[in-house]
Amino acid sequence: MKLIAFNMSSGEVEIHKAGCADIKKIRTRRKPPWAQDQVEFGETDWTSKYDFAHDYWDNGILSEWEAENPGEKFDVFQEMDFKPCTSSLPVSAND
């Protein structure tokens, strides 16, 4: 599934299916949280929510956190807000 995602002023990442009508509303929202920057542009066909979330954090944050917390697994779904338009995208490739 192709996704459009925004880093929001609340700290969450708001994720929509490309073509979702709500995307226009995000860009013109008058109350918080506001979109601070777009982080996914609907160009990649993601196979799962996990793949998107892992890729989002896999920029040094993921490996740094796991190095500082040996034996613990980083929760890649933290701060991820997958909207209802993404409900047909499986959580993991095994689903």
N, C-alpha and C positions, 0 to 999 in steps of 0.2 A: 504494500500500500504506500502510496506517495503521501508524505506528510508536510504540513506547514507548522512551524513551531516558533514560539516567541518567548524570550526571557521576559518575565513580568516584574513589575516593581515590587511585588510581594515576595519575590525570591523563587517563585514557582516557574516551571516551564509549561506553558499552555500549548497543547498539541492537538491539531485538527487534521482531518483528512483533506488533502488538496481538493479544492473546489467547494469546500463547506461554506455555506452562506454566512456563518458566524465570523469568518475571517475579516470581512469588511467591517463588522461591528467592533472588532478588537482595535483596529487601526483608528477608529473614530470615537472610542470610548471616552466619556466625559468624567467618569469617576474611577477611582483606583479599584483594582490594580491596572496600571498602564503597561502597554508593551514597550519595553526599553530597546530591544533589538530583536530582529528576526534571526533565528539560528538554523532553521531548516526551510528550504525553498520549494519543496515538492518535486525535486529532481531525482531523488533516490527512491527505489521501490523496496521499502523495508519489508522483511519477512516476518518480523515479530516486534512487539513492544520492547522486549528485552534487548533486541539488537539495536534499536534506536537509543534506548536509555544507556546501554553500555557504551556505544559510540560517543554519546554526548559527554560522558564523564571520562572517557579514555583519552584525556589530553594532559595527563600528568597527575591530575587530582586522584584518580583511581589508584594508580600504583603507589603514589606517595602516601595515601591514607592507609593502604594495606601494609606498606613497609613500616609505618608508625604503629600499627595495630596488628602484630603478628598473630596468625591463627584466626583472625576475624575476617569476615567477608563484607565488603562494601556494598551497601544497598543501593543499587543503581536506580531504583524506582523512587528514591527520596526526591521530593520536590517536583515529581513528574505528574502533570494533570492531563491525562488522556481523556479527551472529551468524548461524548457519546457517539459522535460520527466515526470514531475509530474502533467501535465495539467489535467489528468483524475481524480486526487484526488480532491474531493469537498473541497471548502473553509471551510464550516462548516458541521456538521452532519445533518443539516436541508436542505442542498442543494441537 
